[in-house]
């Protein structure tokens, strides 16, 4: 099983790439892109800071991460193969 922070990093990397792609092909506006990135950065900064010296996450933080994951995969512009990659990196290891 991978380290939880590695899993969060994987979700962060995949979603940032997807946001950039959606902006590049005009599926979202610059403002939407910036808002999505801000939400992602707030979550990942919180996780990385809170758990910088720890490997195990608290249940309430798993819930925050999972809620974010659910929100991302529900977006229309997220491509199916990205959703599958997110699922592979997230749900299989839960």
C-alpha positions as CSV (number, residue, x, y, z in Angstrom):
1,X,0.0,0.0,0.0
2,X,1.3,3.4,-0.9
3,X,1.9,6.2,1.5
4,X,-1.2,8.4,2.0
5,X,0.6,11.5,1.0
6,X,1.8,9.9,-2.2
7,X,-1.9,9.1,-2.9
8,X,-2.9,12.7,-2.3
9,X,0.0,13.8,-4.6
10,X,-1.2,11.5,-7.3
11,X,-4.7,13.0,-7.1
12,X,-3.2,16.5,-7.1
13,X,-1.1,15.7,-10.2
14,X,-3.9,14.1,-12.1
15,X,-6.5,16.9,-11.3
16,X,-4.1,19.7,-12.1
17,X,-3.3,18.1,-15.5
18,X,-7.0,17.7,-16.1
19,X,-7.8,21.3,-15.2
20,X,-5.0,22.5,-17.6
21,X,-6.4,20.4,-20.4
22,X,-10.0,21.6,-19.8
23,X,-8.8,25.2,-20.0
24,X,-6.6,24.6,-23.1
25,X,-9.6,23.2,-25.0
26,X,-12.0,25.8,-23.7
27,X,-14.1,23.4,-21.6
28,X,-13.8,25.8,-18.6
29,X,-13.0,29.5,-18.2
30,X,-9.8,30.9,-16.7
31,X,-11.8,31.9,-13.6
32,X,-13.2,28.3,-13.2
33,X,-9.7,26.9,-13.7
34,X,-8.3,29.3,-11.0
35,X,-11.1,28.4,-8.6
36,X,-10.6,24.6,-9.1
37,X,-6.9,25.1,-8.5
38,X,-7.4,27.2,-5.4
39,X,-9.7,24.5,-3.9
40,X,-7.2,21.8,-4.7
41,X,-4.3,23.8,-3.3
42,X,-6.2,24.5,-0.1
43,X,-6.8,20.8,0.5
44,X,-3.3,19.6,-0.4
45,X,-1.6,22.4,1.5
46,X,-3.7,21.5,4.6
47,X,-2.9,17.8,4.2
48,X,0.9,18.3,3.5
49,X,1.3,20.7,6.5
50,X,-0.8,18.7,8.9
51,X,0.9,15.4,8.1
52,X,4.4,16.5,7.3
53,X,5.8,14.2,10.0
54,X,3.1,11.5,10.0
55,X,2.0,8.7,7.7
56,X,-1.5,8.0,9.0
57,X,-4.4,10.3,8.3
58,X,-7.3,10.9,10.7
59,X,-10.8,9.8,9.7
60,X,-12.1,13.4,9.3
61,X,-9.3,14.2,6.9
62,X,-10.0,11.0,4.8
63,X,-13.6,12.3,4.6
64,X,-12.4,15.7,3.3
65,X,-10.2,14.1,0.7
66,X,-12.9,11.7,-0.3
67,X,-15.4,14.5,-0.6
68,X,-13.0,16.4,-2.9
69,X,-12.4,13.2,-5.0
70,X,-16.2,12.7,-5.4
71,X,-16.6,16.3,-6.5
72,X,-13.9,16.0,-9.1
73,X,-15.1,12.8,-10.7
74,X,-18.6,14.3,-10.9
75,X,-17.4,17.2,-13.1
76,X,-18.4,16.8,-16.8
77,X,-15.1,17.9,-18.3
78,X,-13.0,15.3,-16.4
79,X,-12.1,12.6,-19.0
80,X,-13.1,9.0,-18.4
81,X,-9.6,7.7,-18.3
82,X,-8.6,10.3,-15.7
83,X,-11.5,9.2,-13.6
84,X,-10.3,5.6,-13.9
85,X,-6.8,6.7,-12.9
86,X,-8.1,8.6,-9.9
87,X,-10.2,5.6,-8.9
88,X,-7.1,3.3,-9.2
89,X,-5.0,5.6,-7.1
90,X,-7.7,6.3,-4.6
91,X,-10.5,3.8,-4.1
92,X,-8.6,0.6,-4.6
93,X,-6.3,1.4,-1.8
94,X,-8.9,2.6,0.7
